[in-house]
Amino acid sequence: MTINQRIPTGITRRAQYFIGIHGHWTGRADIEQYRARWMEHGVPGAQIDRVSAYEAVWGGLALPPSPHYDGGPRTLSGDVPEGPDPDWHFEAGLQRTALPYSFMIGPNGEFGLHAGDWVPLHSTVEGWVEAVALADHARRCARTTTTVTGDAVDELDLKGFERVPEVAALADTWWRGPDSLIAIYRGEAEVMNAPQCRTATVYGDLDKWGFRGLDT
């Protein structure tokens, strides 16, 4: 099966192109081989079904690094769910580097960070993939790139900007302005209770191509 045949549906053409050109598949895991053992340890069958469904769509997908969170998961892959009810989570994929948090899928399918506390970054896995794809696109198209951190993030003037909906924003948001895109990353600051880790990247002087697929 070619990579184009395996690209998930329900994402933008930009994200599909990003996966097709820059992603690769390392192979999906057979979650069913773990079902009996996980159930013996008290994992409900419905939660195993969630991992299996995730693996069937995203399992084995390796993407280029995200500009934050030390690049995100090395590959997307599910693992044993962790409870208790009603807040079951399961691993979204192993980190690329040593981090004080894990990448997890939340009880409602959110993609986020877990380190004792749970901070969802995007309301869907698709939102995470869209954000990584958009960061790659913006970086290539922007004539200027500016990064701000800490309190300066909250001082950004977003008047005249609109949210970019496909990233399914929760802790992390993307904003479109007249000639720029702004990515705001709050997940690490929230999960580690470290407000100095708030970060925003402003991609400026974008032309029509830079906004391709972002018509509002």
C-alpha positions in Angstrom: 0.0 0.0 0.0 1.4 3.4 -0.9 1.6 6.3 1.5 -1.1 8.2 -0.5 -3.5 5.4 0.0 -2.9 5.5 3.7 -3.3 9.3 4.3 -6.2 9.8 6.6 -9.3 11.6 5.4 -10.9 14.5 7.1 -7.9 16.8 7.0 -7.0 19.7 4.8 -5.2 19.4 1.5 -2.3 21.2 3.1 -2.1 18.5 5.8 -2.5 15.7 3.3 0.3 17.1 1.2 2.5 17.5 4.3 2.0 13.9 5.2 2.5 12.7 1.7 5.7 14.6 1.1 7.3 14.8 4.5 5.8 11.9 6.5 6.4 8.2 6.5 4.9 5.1 8.0 6.8 2.8 10.2 4.0 0.2 10.5 0.8 -0.1 12.6 0.7 -2.2 15.7 -1.8 -5.0 16.2 -3.7 -3.8 19.3 -5.9 -6.9 19.4 -3.0 -9.0 20.6 -3.0 -7.0 23.8 -6.7 -7.0 24.5 -7.0 -10.1 26.8 -4.0 -9.0 28.9 -5.2 -5.4 29.2 -8.7 -6.5 30.2 -7.1 -8.8 32.9 -5.6 -5.6 34.3 -9.0 -3.9 34.4 -9.0 -1.9 31.2 -12.5 -1.8 29.8 -13.1 -3.1 26.3 -14.4 0.2 25.1 -11.1 1.9 26.0 -9.2 -0.8 24.1 -11.5 -0.1 21.1 -10.4 3.6 21.3 -6.7 2.6 21.1 -7.4 0.2 18.2 -9.4 2.9 16.3 -6.5 5.4 16.8 -3.9 2.9 15.7 -6.0 2.0 12.6 -5.9 5.6 11.4 -2.7 7.1 12.8 -0.5 4.2 14.0 3.0 4.3 12.7 2.9 7.8 11.2 6.2 9.7 11.6 6.1 13.4 10.9 8.8 16.0 10.9 9.3 17.7 14.3 6.9 20.2 15.6 8.6 23.6 16.4 7.6 23.1 20.1 7.4 20.3 22.6 10.8 19.2 21.5 9.2 18.0 18.2 6.2 16.1 19.5 5.9 12.3 19.3 8.5 10.4 17.3 5.7 8.4 15.7 2.0 8.3 16.4 1.2 5.1 18.1 -1.3 4.0 20.8 -0.5 2.1 24.1 -2.3 0.7 27.1 -5.1 3.0 28.4 -4.7 4.5 31.9 -7.7 5.2 34.1 -9.7 5.4 36.2 -13.2 6.3 35.0 -14.2 8.6 33.5 -10.9 10.1 32.5 -9.2 7.3 30.6 -6.1 8.4 28.6 -3.7 6.5 26.3 -0.3 7.4 25.0 -0.3 9.1 21.6 3.3 8.2 20.8 6.7 8.2 22.5 8.7 11.5 22.9 11.7 12.2 20.7 13.6 13.5 23.7 13.4 13.3 27.5 10.5 15.4 28.6 8.7 15.9 31.9 5.3 15.0 30.3 3.8 12.5 27.9 1.8 12.9 24.7 -1.7 11.5 25.4 -5.1 11.1 23.8 -7.8 12.3 26.3 -11.2 10.8 27.2 -12.9 12.7 24.4 -10.2 12.2 21.7 -8.2 15.3 22.5 -4.5 15.4 21.8 -2.5 16.8 24.7 0.1 16.7 27.5 0.0 14.6 30.7 2.2 15.0 33.7 -0.1 14.3 36.6 -2.2 17.1 35.3 -3.9 16.8 31.9 -3.7 19.7 29.4 -5.4 19.1 26.0 -3.7 21.0 23.2 -6.2 20.3 20.4 -9.6 18.8 20.6 -8.7 16.1 17.9 -5.6 14.3 16.7 -6.3 15.9 13.3 -5.9 19.3 15.0 -2.4 18.4 16.1 -1.4 17.2 12.6 -2.9 20.3 11.1 -0.9 22.5 13.5 2.4 20.8 12.6 1.6 21.0 8.9 0.6 24.7 9.2 3.8 25.5 11.1 5.8 24.0 8.3 3.9 25.9 5.7 4.1 29.2 7.5 7.8 28.8 8.1 8.4 28.3 4.4 6.2 31.2 3.3 6.8 33.9 5.9 9.3 36.7 5.0 9.7 37.4 8.8 9.5 35.2 11.8 9.3 36.5 15.4 9.1 34.6 18.6 7.9 36.0 21.9 7.7 34.3 25.3 6.3 34.7 28.8 4.1 37.7 29.5 4.7 39.1 26.1 2.5 36.4 24.7 -0.5 37.8 26.5 0.3 41.3 25.2 0.0 40.3 21.6 -2.7 42.4 19.8 -5.1 40.0 18.1 -7.6 42.7 17.1 -8.5 42.0 13.5 -7.3 38.4 13.7 -9.5 35.3 13.3 -8.9 31.8 14.7 -7.7 29.1 12.2 -10.4 26.5 12.8 -8.8 23.3 11.4 -6.2 23.2 14.3 -9.2 22.5 16.7 -7.5 24.7 19.2 -7.6 24.3 23.0 -4.4 25.3 24.9 -2.7 26.0 21.6 -4.2 28.4 19.1 -3.5 29.7 15.6 -4.7 33.1 14.4 -4.9 34.6 10.9 -4.4 38.4 10.4 -4.3 40.6 7.4 -0.8 39.6 6.4 0.4 37.3 9.2 -0.2 34.1 11.1 0.3 33.8 14.9 0.8 30.4 16.7 0.4 30.5 20.4 1.6 27.6 22.5 0.4 27.4 26.1 0.4 23.7 26.8 3.9 23.4 28.3 3.3 26.4 30.5 0.1 24.9 31.8 1.1 21.3 32.3 4.3 22.4 34.2 2.8 25.4 35.9 5.5 27.5 34.3 4.1 30.7 32.8 7.5 31.7 31.5 7.1 28.8 29.0 4.3 30.5 27.1 5.5 31.0 23.5 4.1 32.6 20.4 5.5 32.6 16.9 4.5 35.4 14.5 4.9 34.6 10.8 4.8 37.9 9.0 4.6 39.4 5.5 2.7 36.5 4.0 1.5 36.7 0.5 -1.5 35.0 -1.2 0.4 31.7 -1.3 1.1 31.9 2.4 -2.6 32.0 3.0 -3.5 29.2 0.6 -6.2 27.0 2.1 -6.8 29.6 4.9 -9.6 31.6 3.3 -12.1 32.9 5.8 
